[in-house]
Amino acid sequence: MSLETSYFYDMDKNWINYETEKKMSIREKLMNAFRSHAQGHIDKHVANVEVYLHNPVGVGEHPDIMEAIEMEMEEVAKYHDMLEMLDKYFVNDPTNGNR
């Protein structure tokens, strides 16, 4: 399969072919990369919370499990807020001058 006919799955659960991806602007590529980066951090910190909730005995370096969960949730909130800001201020919107 050649590169032009190859497909990948994006963060919005859409199949995109590489030909379409090559036509994306640098802005779109950066926004997609940032979205993927932030979502990856969210997934990581949610997984950590799940470990604490389901097996707190197995996490020896955190004697205060609640504090550890709180720290993980703060990271989830930080990246969630960043995604909201991306959608609010940087998506194509005719009212904001098509930034």
VOBA-1610 file (N, C-alpha, C; in pm, whole numbers, padded with zeros to 5 digits, always signed):
BEGIN
Met+00085-00118+00000Met+00000+00000+00000Met+00089+00123+00000Ser+00065+00213-00091Ser+00147+00334-00099Ser+00106+00433+00009Leu+00193+00528+00034Leu+00167+00628+00137Leu+00042+00709+00105Glu+00018+00738-00024Glu-00097+00819-00061Glu-00230+00748-00036Thr-00230+00615-00034Thr-00355+00543-00013Thr-00365+00488+00129Ser-00270+00519+00214Ser-00274+00473+00352Ser-00368+00560+00433Tyr-00427+00501+00533Tyr-00521+00572+00619Tyr-00475+00564+00763Phe-00518+00659+00842Phe-00496+00654+00987Phe-00622+00702+01056Tyr-00631+00674+01184Tyr-00748+00704+01265Tyr-00715+00825+01350Asp-00790+00935+01336Asp-00758+01055+01412Asp-00828+01056+01548Met-00803+01162+01627Met-00857+01172+01763Met-01009+01183+01765Asp-01068+01228+01656Asp-01214+01241+01651Asp-01280+01116+01595Lys-01202+01008+01588Lys-01250+00878+01542Lys-01297+00882+01397Asn-01221+00953+01315Asn-01247+00958+01172Asn-01128+00897+01100Trp-01158+00825+00993Trp-01050+00774+00909Trp-01005+00886+00817Ile-00874+00910+00814Ile-00817+01015+00731Ile-00710+00950+00643Asn-00710+00984+00515Asn-00601+00930+00433Asn-00486+01029+00432Tyr-00368+00979+00400Tyr-00249+01062+00405Tyr-00253+01175+00302Glu-00322+01154+00191Glu-00334+01260+00091Glu-00410+01379+00150Thr-00519+01351+00222Thr-00594+01456+00289Thr-00508+01523+00395Glu-00434+01443+00470Glu-00350+01495+00577Glu-00243+01588+00522Lys-00189+01556+00405Lys-00086+01642+00346Lys-00143+01779+00309Lys-00272+01787+00282Lys-00335+01913+00244Lys-00372+01999+00365Met-00361+01943+00485Met-00393+02019+00605Met-00293+02132+00624Ser-00340+02242+00676Ser-00251+02353+00704Ser-00165+02320+00826Ile-00057+02394+00839Ile+00030+02378+00956Ile-00051+02403+01082Arg-00140+02501+01077Arg-00225+02533+01192Arg-00308+02412+01232Glu-00373+02348+01135Glu-00455+02231+01164Glu-00371+02118+01221Lys-00253+02097+01164Lys-00165+01991+01213Lys-00122+02017+01357Leu-00087+02143+01386Leu-00046+02177+01522Leu-00162+02163+01621Met-00280+02206+01580Met-00395+02193+01668Met-00427+02045+01693Asn-00421+01963+01590Asn-00445+01819+01607Asn-00339+01756+01696Ala-00214+01796+01676Ala-00106+01743+01759Ala-00124+01783+01905Phe-00162+01908+01928Phe-00183+01952+02066Phe-00300+01877+02129Arg-00407+01859+02052Arg-00523+01786+02103Arg-00483+01642+02140Ser-00405+01577+02056Ser-00359+01441+02085Ser-00270+01439+02209His-00182+01537+02218His-00090+01547+02333His-00169+01562+02464Ala-00263+01656+02466Ala-00342+01680+02587Ala-00427+01558+02622Gln-00489+01497+02522Gln-00571+01379+02549Gln-00487+01263+02602Gly-00365+01251+02552Gly-00274+01148+02603Gly-00244+01168+02751His-00221+01293+02790His-00195+01322+02931His-00320+01292+03015Ile-00436+01329+02966Ile-00559+01299+03039Ile-00573+01149+03059Asp-00553+01072+02953Asp-00565+00927+02961Asp-00467+00869+03063Lys-00344+00920+03063Lys-00242+00872+03157Lys-00283+00899+03301His-00329+01019+03330His-00362+01054+03468His-00492+00985+03514Val-00586+00966+03423Val-00707+00890+03458Val-00669+00746+03490Ala-00579+00689+03413Ala-00534+00552+03441Ala-00468+00543+03578Asn-00389+00643+03613Asn-00326+00644+03746Asn-00431+00648+03858Val-00535+00730+03840Val-00642+00736+03940Val-00710+00600+03950Glu-00735+00537+03838Glu-00798+00405+03839Glu-00713+00304+03916Val-00581+00311+03900Val-00492+00222+03977Val-00506+00249+04125Tyr-00505+00375+04164Tyr-00521+00410+04305Tyr-00654+00361+04360Leu-00760+00375+04282Leu-00893+00337+04330Leu-00911+00186+04340His-00851+00114+04248His-00872-00031+04244His-00765-00110+04318Asn-00648-00051+04339Asn-00540-00124+04406Asn-00450-00029+04483Pro-00503+00042+04582Pro-00422+00140+04654Pro-00308+00078+04734Val-00318-00049+04769Val-00213-00115+04846Val-00088-00133+04760Gly-00105-00144+04630Gly+00007-00167+04541Gly+00087-00044+04507Val+00051+00070+04562Val+00122+00194+04531Val+00197+00237+04657Gly+00316+00183+04674Gly+00391+00203+04797Gly+00451+00341+04815Glu+00482+00411+04706Glu+00549+00540+04721Glu+00453+00652+04758His+00323+00623+04768His+00225+00725+04804His+00150+00682+04930Pro+00202+00721+05047Pro+00133+00683+05170Pro-00002+00751+05184Asp-00019+00868+05126Asp-00145+00940+05132Asp-00214+00926+04995Ile-00296+00822+04982Ile-00361+00791+04855Ile-00450+00906+04810Met-00524+00968+04902Met-00612+01078+04864Met-00533+01195+04806Glu-00417+01225+04864Glu-00335+01332+04810Glu-00285+01296+04670Ala-00247+01172+04651Ala-00201+01127+04520Ala-00313+01137+04417Ile-00435+01097+04454Ile-00550+01107+04364Ile-00577+01253+04331Glu-00570+01339+04431Glu-00593+01481+04409Glu-00492+01539+04310Met-00366+01501+04324Met-00264+01550+04232Met-00291+01503+04089Glu-00333+01378+04075Glu-00365+01326+03941Glu-00486+01399+03883Met-00586+01424+03965Met-00706+01492+03917Met-00675+01637+03877Glu-00582+01701+03947Glu-00541+01836+03908Glu-00479+01835+03769Glu-00402+01731+03738Glu-00343+01719+03605Glu-00451+01694+03500Val-00548+01610+03531Val-00661+01587+03438Val-00732+01719+03411Ala-00761+01793+03517Ala-00832+01921+03502Ala-00751+02019+03419Lys-00620+02023+03440Lys-00534+02115+03365Lys-00543+02088+03215Tyr-00528+01963+03176Tyr-00531+01931+03033Tyr-00673+01941+02976His-00773+01910+03057His-00911+01926+03013His-00940+02073+02985Asp-00894+02159+03075Asp-00912+02304+03055Asp-00841+02351+02928Met-00723+02298+02902Met-00651+02336+02781Met-00730+02297+02656Leu-00790+02180+02657Leu-00871+02138+02542Leu-00993+02229+02526Glu-01055+02266+02636Glu-01168+02358+02628Glu-01126+02494+02572Met-01011+02542+02613Met-00961+02669+02563Met-00930+02659+02414Leu-00874+02548+02372Leu-00847+02527+02231Leu-00976+02536+02150Asp-01079+02468+02199Asp-01207+02469+02128Asp-01275+02606+02132Lys-01260+02676+02242Lys-01328+02805+02256Lys-01260+02917+02177Tyr-01128+02921+02178Tyr-01058+03035+02122Tyr-00985+03009+01990Phe-00967+02883+01952Phe-00883+02858+01836Phe-00947+02775+01725Val-01070+02733+01741Val-01136+02663+01632Val-01183+02764+01530Asn-01204+02719+01408Asn-01254+02811+01305Asn-01395+02853+01340Asp-01411+02982+01361Asp-01539+03038+01399Asp-01554+03172+01328Pro-01659+03188+01247Pro-01674+03314+01174Pro-01680+03437+01263Thr-01718+03422+01389Thr-01730+03538+01477Thr-01597+03584+01532Asn-01492+03501+01521Asn-01362+03544+01575Asn-01260+03569+01464Gly-01307+03597+01345Gly-01216+03631+01236Gly-01149+03512+01171Asn-01206+03393+01186Asn-01147+03271+01128Asn-01001+03256+01161Arg-00971+03263+01286Arg-00832+03248+01330Arg-00772+03121+01279
//
